[in-house]
């Protein structure tokens, strides 16, 4: 025990006394409270759910989800709508159309919705000088975003791109795109009628 006390005393002499803190000249606030701003930056986000759309109200029409050769991929909300517009009894245009809903879509800030029709309607790959036949078949389109947004237009009006509406705040839910060809008393040419339609949600500043 005596040996232990002597060793402790020796260590104390080696370490020396603990220096007192320098309290003079320190800076203090007016209280004992610290107010912190804690923030996190979130970027703009407008996306359609790419899990595959749900088809509704198909009338002489069908939908296939996936890439279609116009810049889309199988990982996006792209697809192909096939419309059976030919009236088999007289070769005039019959009613055809459907809607596709992409659930759990979102835009996390105010946004606009635009549509772009490449041809301004369904354009035939053949032509004729006989005016009884139609080379371009117009169609209507409508877009709804849950209960937040609704817009309608036709392909001719959005050829080359046009804004069809805007929403003043963020929204999330079901994003539905619908297309419809109305019955018309025009004759159809043999071949393929086609168009590429692009619907875009864009964040607005």
C-alpha positions as CSV (number, residue, x, y, z in Angstrom):
1,X,0.0,0.0,0.0
2,X,2.9,2.4,0.9
3,X,4.5,1.6,-2.4
4,X,1.3,2.4,-4.3
5,X,0.9,5.8,-2.6
6,X,4.5,6.7,-3.4
7,X,4.0,5.8,-7.1
8,X,0.8,7.9,-7.2
9,X,2.6,10.9,-5.7
10,X,5.4,10.5,-8.3
11,X,2.9,10.5,-11.2
12,X,1.2,13.6,-9.8
13,X,4.6,15.5,-9.7
14,X,5.3,14.4,-13.3
15,X,1.9,15.5,-14.6
16,X,1.9,18.8,-12.8
17,X,-1.2,20.8,-11.8
18,X,-4.2,21.1,-14.2
19,X,-4.2,24.6,-15.7
20,X,-7.3,26.7,-15.1
21,X,-9.5,27.6,-18.1
22,X,-9.2,31.1,-19.5
23,X,-12.7,32.6,-18.9
24,X,-11.8,36.1,-19.7
25,X,-12.6,37.5,-23.2
26,X,-15.1,34.7,-24.1
27,X,-18.1,35.6,-26.3
28,X,-21.7,34.7,-25.3
29,X,-25.2,35.2,-26.7
30,X,-28.0,36.8,-24.8
31,X,-29.5,33.5,-23.6
32,X,-28.9,29.8,-23.3
33,X,-30.8,28.9,-26.4
34,X,-29.4,27.8,-29.8
35,X,-31.6,28.3,-32.8
36,X,-30.6,26.1,-35.8
37,X,-31.9,26.2,-39.4
38,X,-31.9,22.7,-40.6
39,X,-32.6,22.4,-44.4
40,X,-32.5,19.9,-47.3
41,X,-32.7,20.8,-51.0
42,X,-35.2,18.9,-53.1
43,X,-35.1,19.1,-56.9
44,X,-38.0,19.4,-59.3
45,X,-39.8,16.1,-60.0
46,X,-42.5,15.3,-62.5
47,X,-42.9,11.6,-63.3
48,X,-45.4,9.2,-64.7
49,X,-45.5,5.8,-63.1
50,X,-43.9,3.4,-65.6
51,X,-45.3,0.2,-64.1
52,X,-47.7,0.0,-67.0
53,X,-51.0,1.8,-67.6
54,X,-54.4,0.5,-66.9
55,X,-56.8,0.6,-69.9
56,X,-60.4,1.8,-69.6
57,X,-63.3,2.2,-71.9
58,X,-61.8,0.5,-75.0
59,X,-64.0,1.0,-78.1
60,X,-62.6,-0.7,-81.2
61,X,-59.2,-0.1,-79.7
62,X,-56.3,-1.8,-77.8
63,X,-53.2,-0.7,-75.9
64,X,-49.7,-2.3,-75.6
65,X,-47.3,-0.9,-73.0
66,X,-43.7,-0.4,-74.0
67,X,-41.3,1.2,-76.4
68,X,-42.7,2.3,-79.8
69,X,-39.8,3.6,-81.8
70,X,-40.2,7.3,-81.0
71,X,-37.6,7.8,-78.3
72,X,-39.4,5.8,-75.7
73,X,-38.2,2.8,-73.8
74,X,-39.8,-0.1,-72.0
75,X,-38.9,1.6,-68.7
76,X,-41.1,4.6,-69.5
77,X,-44.8,5.2,-69.6
78,X,-44.9,4.7,-73.4
79,X,-47.0,2.4,-75.5
80,X,-48.9,1.8,-78.7
81,X,-52.6,2.4,-79.2
82,X,-54.2,0.4,-82.1
83,X,-57.5,1.9,-83.3
84,X,-59.9,0.0,-85.6
85,X,-61.5,2.9,-87.3
86,X,-62.7,1.2,-90.4
87,X,-66.5,0.6,-90.7
88,X,-66.6,-2.8,-92.3
89,X,-69.9,-2.2,-94.0
90,X,-69.2,1.0,-95.9
91,X,-65.4,1.8,-95.4
92,X,-66.3,5.1,-93.5
93,X,-64.7,6.1,-90.2
94,X,-66.3,4.5,-87.0
95,X,-65.9,5.5,-83.4
96,X,-62.7,4.2,-81.7
97,X,-60.7,5.1,-78.6
98,X,-59.6,4.3,-75.1
99,X,-58.0,5.8,-72.0
100,X,-54.8,4.7,-70.1
101,X,-54.2,5.6,-66.5
102,X,-50.8,5.7,-64.8
103,X,-51.4,5.5,-61.1
104,X,-49.1,7.0,-58.4
105,X,-47.8,9.7,-60.8
106,X,-46.6,13.0,-59.4
107,X,-45.3,16.5,-59.9
108,X,-43.8,18.1,-56.8
109,X,-44.3,21.8,-57.8
110,X,-46.6,23.8,-60.0
111,X,-46.7,22.4,-63.5
112,X,-48.0,22.7,-67.0
113,X,-49.3,19.9,-69.3
114,X,-48.4,20.0,-73.0
115,X,-49.3,17.8,-76.0
116,X,-47.4,17.3,-79.2
117,X,-48.9,15.6,-82.2
118,X,-46.4,14.8,-84.9
119,X,-48.8,14.7,-87.8
120,X,-51.8,16.7,-86.4
121,X,-53.9,13.5,-86.7
122,X,-53.8,10.0,-88.1
123,X,-51.9,10.4,-91.4
124,X,-52.3,7.8,-94.1
125,X,-49.2,6.3,-95.7
126,X,-50.9,6.5,-99.1
127,X,-52.6,9.4,-100.9
128,X,-55.1,10.1,-103.7
129,X,-56.5,13.1,-105.6
130,X,-60.1,11.8,-105.0
131,X,-61.6,14.1,-102.4
132,X,-64.1,11.4,-101.3
133,X,-61.2,9.8,-99.4
134,X,-59.5,11.3,-96.3
135,X,-55.8,11.2,-95.8
136,X,-55.7,12.8,-92.3
137,X,-58.1,11.6,-89.6
138,X,-58.3,14.0,-86.6
139,X,-58.8,12.7,-83.1
140,X,-59.6,14.2,-79.7
141,X,-57.4,13.8,-76.7
142,X,-58.0,14.5,-73.0
143,X,-55.8,14.5,-70.0
144,X,-56.8,14.3,-66.3
145,X,-54.6,14.2,-63.2
146,X,-56.6,12.8,-60.4
147,X,-59.0,15.5,-59.2
148,X,-56.4,18.2,-59.7
149,X,-56.3,18.8,-63.5
150,X,-58.3,18.3,-66.6
151,X,-57.6,19.4,-70.2
152,X,-59.0,18.6,-73.6
153,X,-57.8,19.3,-77.2
154,X,-57.6,17.7,-80.6
155,X,-54.6,16.5,-82.6
156,X,-54.8,19.3,-85.2
157,X,-54.6,21.9,-82.5
158,X,-51.4,20.5,-80.9
159,X,-49.4,19.6,-84.0
160,X,-45.8,20.7,-83.2
161,X,-46.6,21.1,-79.5
162,X,-49.0,23.3,-77.4
163,X,-49.7,23.8,-73.8
164,X,-53.2,22.5,-72.9
165,X,-53.3,23.6,-69.3
166,X,-51.5,24.3,-66.0
167,X,-51.9,23.5,-62.4
168,X,-50.8,26.1,-59.7
169,X,-49.5,23.6,-57.1
170,X,-48.0,20.1,-56.6
171,X,-50.2,17.1,-57.3
172,X,-50.0,13.3,-57.1
173,X,-52.3,10.5,-58.1
174,X,-53.8,9.0,-61.3
175,X,-52.6,10.5,-64.5
176,X,-55.0,9.5,-67.4
177,X,-54.6,10.0,-71.1
178,X,-57.5,9.4,-73.5
179,X,-57.8,9.4,-77.3
180,X,-61.0,9.2,-79.4
181,X,-61.8,9.2,-83.1
182,X,-65.4,10.1,-83.7
183,X,-67.5,8.5,-86.5
184,X,-67.1,10.5,-89.7
185,X,-68.7,10.2,-93.2
186,X,-65.4,9.9,-95.0
187,X,-63.9,7.0,-96.9
188,X,-60.6,5.5,-95.8
189,X,-57.6,4.7,-97.9
190,X,-56.0,1.3,-97.7
191,X,-52.8,1.2,-95.6
192,X,-51.8,2.6,-92.3
193,X,-53.0,5.7,-90.5
194,X,-50.6,6.8,-87.7
195,X,-49.4,9.6,-85.5
196,X,-47.0,10.0,-82.6
197,X,-48.6,11.8,-79.6
198,X,-46.5,13.1,-76.7
199,X,-48.0,14.3,-73.4
200,X,-45.6,16.0,-71.0
201,X,-45.8,17.4,-67.5
202,X,-43.3,20.2,-67.0
203,X,-42.5,22.0,-63.8
204,X,-43.2,25.7,-64.0
205,X,-41.0,28.3,-62.2
